[in-house]
């Protein structure tokens, strides 16, 4: 039996809120972007917020911008103030709180930018920032410090990046990020990809995107024809909850598969969003069904103003322990914490209990002990 991935609120909300919008407009990403809701008060009345729910969300949005596409808005359950999709995009006064261990640039990316819009944290790969723009803005974003900058990678900056890469031949992989590079016009994305692949040492480009969650209409024929030119090319999606999938998502994924790109997903473990085993299993199985490999599950980065999103690592380990015992291995991501100075470190339940010269003792997900030869 085929898995149903249709968000159960989508059709009713779309008909109630946008019944006068033609299908042609609705499926046009330009219309979606032109009609982004950028004032949180325009959305708030749907929910009848109490002051205690999100605090001074207007103040928060003046510091860290707010935007949501009509499409993503239609996926939200307006009867639930703690809807897991709403929590990801709606401004919360808690974002303005200060904690000593949480900083606005937790990975010191600005100090690790040898040329403008290129970040180098690892020996063999680098991040290139294509734009600060997104179709909607995740409140836990690692780079929300850039939202106010309003930039798209210029030809001059791209030329400087290419020259840097040619002088640093140890870099073999580029992560094209932002913001969201897929929100760019196909011609602009084409120029960027062409320039990056022109560097002999660059073997792989991967593009990190939330477009499939926020604006699947952007995955259209002109974009696919651009992506088809480049191999190997990875698209790293970002889904956090099964309610982010619709029939529009499936159409976008099918187009990407037609372009023969490779698909993998990164999720973030978020309090009250996906921090329970049932939601996580549903998400991971839906990704597998859609032919997207679950890649990473991130412990929420140490970004200023994200304390209310954070779960304990112990809770994350418990979820992964349950997931690992109850779904297929292809569904299982690597649960990681990204250390500010140490990179990504995998977090695993403590399965290995004891090791001797002849034997290993493991505890499985049910707590049973098993011997294994230490060969």
ABEGO torsion letter per residue (X at the ends): XBBBABBAAAAAAAAAAAAABBAAAAABAAAAAAABBABAAAAAAAAGBBAAAAEBAAAAAAABBBBBBAAAAAABBAABAABAAAAAABBBAAAABBBAABBABAAGAAAABABBGBBBABAABBBBBABABBABBBAABAAAAAAAAGBBBBAAAAAAAAAAAAABAABABBBBBOEBAAABBAAAAAAAAAAAAABAABABBBBBBAAAAABAAABBAAAAAAAAABOBBBBBBBBABAAABBAAAAAAAAAAAAAGBBBBBBBBBBBGAAABAAAAAAAAAAAAAAGBBBABBBBBBBBBGAAAABBBAAAAAAAAAAAAAABBAAABBBBBBBBAAAEBBBBBBBABABBBAABBBBBBAAGBBBBBBBX
